Amino acid sequence: MKLGSEILYLSRDNIGALSIGMSDVISLLDESFLEKAKGNVDALPKIELHPKRDDNFINAMLCSFPKFKAAGLKWISAYPGNREKGLPYISGLIILNDQETGFPMAIMEAGILTAIRTGAVTGLSAKYLARSNSEIAAILGCGVQARTQLEAVLAVCPDIKTVKAYDINQEALTRFAQEMEQQFKVIVEHALNPQKAVEGSDIIITAGPILANPEPVIESSWLKEGCFGAPIDYDSYWRKSSFEAAERIYVDDVPQFETHRKMGYFSSVPTVYGDLTDLVSGKKSARLNDSERIIAINLGLSLEDIAVAALVCEHAERKGLGQLLSI
Ligand SMILES: NC(=O)c1ccc[n+]([C@@H]2O[C@H](COP(=O)([O-])OP(=O)(O)OC[C@H]3O[C@@H](n4cnc5c(N)ncnc54)[C@H](O)[C@@H]3O)[C@@H](O)[C@H]2O)c1
């Protein structure tokens, strides 16, 4: 790519064809949050628009990352009603700029990258906060994110052999179970309801829709001692009492989390203990014992997107993938 006169365009298929390993992405994010701890990254809290004034939103996520000689923007939408139209819930683009000249270097499809990085962020949290000998994982909401969420927790908790999956859509649940059993060495049990999925599970991931007026269901009494929870759907699935049952709550970025509180989310969540920057730098402790219940509410931070986008761009250039567009 000739910087200043060409841009590399990477489609979903191009990014998928790179087959970047989940463990490599988790390590990249570990390293990236350490860079942030050293004050070397600017990652702004996401800016959220609600174009239809309901559960749809479009976010602008901005980050400058000198270590990767890149700055960038992820412009990403989440429309829960898309599923009925046969379209993905999440869609968007990433623009990656050269740190030196400011010129755009690459544009890439953001849906697949979001799934990879959201999985990896849960994997990174689980590496520090889940019991490494966890054996049972619950997945509620078996769509796009659920697949990479499972891949990531399996990368850091290899003893997981049983997955208890729940979805309001039976077809989605069946497809998820078949694909995951083929891809990984796990048995996927169909849970009849959320309670049956959550009770007795060491790791609980909720990946249903994010709703402006949620009706959360997970109760504190369902949470096993020593469990690790990862609600990637914000506060839509977990009741106030279940958040309160956690000994500690982590997020991926405290300033962004507090910005979202001001927007009206997370009124049911008690004071958070720390974030991924604190964890990877050792400023705040990882899991202390086998009985703590810990929840990681990762909202998704621009740093995660731009670090992974820079890696994707580098791999694609090396392999000659993608399409060059004239400026
Ligand atoms: N935190 C982050 O960084 C981050 C990043 C990407 C996506 N997300 C969130 O992850 C969630 C899932 O996204 P996706 O791309 O997988 O969407 P998707 O539409 O592919 O999957 C969602 C699944 O949830 C199911 N579902 C709906 N209501 C449910 C309920 N009450 N109980 C159980 N299942 C239910 C649907 O049938 C569907 O199978 C969304 O809330 C999205 O906003 C978060």
The ligand as an SDF file (V2000), in Angstrom:
LIG
                    3D

 44 48  0  0  0  0  0  0  0  0999 V2000
  -19.4220   -5.3760   25.4240 N   0  0  0  0  0  0  0  0  0  0  0  0
  -18.9760   -5.4060   24.1890 C   0  0  0  0  0  0  0  0  0  0  0  0
  -17.8470   -5.0460   23.9080 O   0  0  0  0  0  0  0  0  0  0  0  0
  -19.8460   -5.9290   23.1010 C   0  0  0  0  0  0  0  0  0  0  0  0
  -19.3560   -6.0500   21.7950 C   0  0  0  0  0  0  0  0  0  0  0  0
  -20.1910   -6.5930   20.8240 C   0  0  0  0  0  0  0  0  0  0  0  0
  -21.4870   -6.9600   21.1350 C   0  0  0  0  0  0  0  0  0  0  0  0
  -21.9300   -6.7860   22.4060 N   0  0  0  0  0  0  0  0  0  0  0  0
  -23.2770   -7.1680   22.7940 C   0  0  0  0  0  0  0  0  0  0  0  0
  -23.3580   -8.5790   22.7680 O   0  0  0  0  0  0  0  0  0  0  0  0
  -24.7320   -8.9450   22.6260 C   0  0  0  0  0  0  0  0  0  0  0  0
  -24.8790  -10.0440   21.5890 C   0  0  0  0  0  0  0  0  0  0  0  0
  -24.4950   -9.5560   20.3160 O   0  0  0  0  0  0  0  0  0  0  0  0
  -24.5020  -10.5270   19.0570 P   0  0  0  0  0  0  0  0  0  0  0  0
  -23.7450   -9.8390   17.9830 O   0  0  0  0  0  0  0  0  0  0  0  0
  -24.0870  -11.8760   19.4720 O   0  0  0  0  0  0  0  0  0  0  0  0
  -26.0510  -10.5530   18.7200 O   0  0  0  0  0  0  0  0  0  0  0  0
  -26.8690  -11.7250   18.0190 P   0  0  0  0  0  0  0  0  0  0  0  0
  -28.1360  -11.1160   17.5580 O   0  0  0  0  0  0  0  0  0  0  0  0
  -26.0130  -12.4280   17.0270 O   0  0  0  0  0  0  0  0  0  0  0  0
  -27.1470  -12.7400   19.2290 O   0  0  0  0  0  0  0  0  0  0  0  0
  -28.0060  -12.4440   20.2760 C   0  0  0  0  0  0  0  0  0  0  0  0
  -28.7190  -13.7290   20.6750 C   0  0  0  0  0  0  0  0  0  0  0  0
  -29.4370  -13.4820   21.8780 O   0  0  0  0  0  0  0  0  0  0  0  0
  -30.6790  -14.1590   21.7890 C   0  0  0  0  0  0  0  0  0  0  0  0
  -31.5830  -13.5640   22.7710 N   0  0  0  0  0  0  0  0  0  0  0  0
  -32.3760  -12.4840   22.6680 C   0  0  0  0  0  0  0  0  0  0  0  0
  -33.0090  -12.2500   23.8510 N   0  0  0  0  0  0  0  0  0  0  0  0
  -32.6030  -13.2290   24.6880 C   0  0  0  0  0  0  0  0  0  0  0  0
  -32.8930  -13.5630   26.0340 C   0  0  0  0  0  0  0  0  0  0  0  0
  -33.7490  -12.8300   26.7560 N   0  0  0  0  0  0  0  0  0  0  0  0
  -32.2910  -14.6450   26.5800 N   0  0  0  0  0  0  0  0  0  0  0  0
  -31.4420  -15.4130   25.8570 C   0  0  0  0  0  0  0  0  0  0  0  0
  -31.1280  -15.1550   24.5830 N   0  0  0  0  0  0  0  0  0  0  0  0
  -31.6990  -14.0720   24.0080 C   0  0  0  0  0  0  0  0  0  0  0  0
  -31.0900  -14.0460   20.3390 C   0  0  0  0  0  0  0  0  0  0  0  0
  -32.0430  -15.0320   19.9830 O   0  0  0  0  0  0  0  0  0  0  0  0
  -29.7380  -14.2290   19.6450 C   0  0  0  0  0  0  0  0  0  0  0  0
  -29.4910  -15.5890   19.3490 O   0  0  0  0  0  0  0  0  0  0  0  0
  -25.4550   -7.6560   22.2980 C   0  0  0  0  0  0  0  0  0  0  0  0
  -26.0330   -7.1400   23.4520 O   0  0  0  0  0  0  0  0  0  0  0  0
  -24.3560   -6.7290   21.8290 C   0  0  0  0  0  0  0  0  0  0  0  0
  -24.6760   -5.3750   21.9680 O   0  0  0  0  0  0  0  0  0  0  0  0
  -21.1400   -6.2840   23.3900 C   0  0  0  0  0  0  0  0  0  0  0  0
  1  2  1  0
  2  3  2  0
  2  4  1  0
  4  5  1  0
  4 44  2  0
  5  6  2  0
  6  7  1  0
  7  8  2  0
  8  9  1  0
  8 44  1  0
  9 10  1  0
  9 42  1  0
 10 11  1  0
 11 12  1  0
 11 40  1  0
 12 13  1  0
 13 14  1  0
 14 15  2  0
 14 16  1  0
 14 17  1  0
 17 18  1  0
 18 19  2  0
 18 20  1  0
 18 21  1  0
 21 22  1  0
 22 23  1  0
 23 24  1  0
 23 38  1  0
 24 25  1  0
 25 26  1  0
 25 36  1  0
 26 27  1  0
 26 35  1  0
 27 28  2  0
 28 29  1  0
 29 30  1  0
 29 35  2  0
 30 31  1  0
 30 32  2  0
 32 33  1  0
 33 34  2  0
 34 35  1  0
 36 37  1  0
 36 38  1  0
 38 39  1  0
 40 41  1  0
 40 42  1  0
 42 43  1  0
M  CHG  2   8   1  16  -1
M  END
$$$$
